[in-house]
Amino acid sequence: MGYLLANNHLTFLANGPVAWVEELMVESHRRSGAGRELMGYAENWASESGAAYLALASRRAGPFYLALGYEDSAVFSGRPWCSATASR
C-alpha cells in the first residue's frame, strides 16, 4: 500500500530533537486516506519521541501537506554529490 520513512535528530535551533519525514509513498491506494494515516502515525511518533516539530521537504505534494496543516517555511537546497562534482 505505502510506506513512510522518518528519523529524528538533535538540533541546536530547536534545543532538542526534531523529527524529519524522509519519504512518504502511497502507491496503489492514493486518495484513500492512507497518506493521511501514515502522517498521523509519524506525528504521534514524533510527539512521543519528544521532537520539537516534524518537518519534511516536498517537491510535488505541497497541497497534500498544506491540507494536513503543514506550512511552507523554507526552501530546501541540495547539491548532487558524485565523483564528477567532488573536485569543484
N, C-alpha and C positions, 0 to 999 in steps of 0.2 A: 504494500500500500504506500509506504513512505518512510522517511526517517528524519531525525533531527540530530545533529552533532553540535554539542556545546561544551564549553570549558569555563573555568574561572581562574583568575589570577589576581595577585595583589597589585595595587597601584598606589602611587603617592597622591595622585589627583583626588581619588575617592577616599583616601586614607583607609584603605581596606580592599577587600575583594570586589571585583566586578565580574559579571558573567557575560560571555560572548557566544552568540549563536554563529557557528562557522558555516553550517549548511542546513537547509531545510528543503526537502524534496518530497512532493506528493506526486506519484507517477500515475497511477491508474484510477484514483478516486478524487480527482480535482472537483472543486465546488461541492464536496460532500461534508465539509466541516473538519476533515482530517488535519489540515494545516493549522486551523484554529485550535484544535485539540492538542496537537503536538506542541504548539507555542504555549498553551496553558500548562502543560507538564513542565516545559522549560522555565516558565515564570515561577511555578511552585518550587522547582528545584533551586532556582536562583535565590528565592526568598529564604528557603530553608538552609541554604549554604551561607547565608549572611551577606550576600552580594549587595552592594550599594545600588546597583542598577543592572539591567540586562540590555545589551547593545548588539547590533548587527550591522552588516553592510549589505545593501541590496541594489542591484543594478536594474532589475526588471520587475520586482514585486513590490515596489513602493506603495501602490494603492492598497494592497493586502495588509501591509503593516500599519499604514495610516488608519485603516478600518479597525484595527485591533487597539488603537490608541497610542501607537508609537509616533514620535515626532521626528521630522528631518532636523538634524542638529549639526551635521558636519559633512564635509566632503572626504571621501576615502581616497587616499592616494596610494599608488603602488608602483613598483618598478619590477619588470620581469627580470629574473636573475638566471643567467646561464653563463657558460664559459665565454661566449661571444661578447657579453656586456660587462663582464667582471673587470676587464682591464681599462674601462673608460673612466 
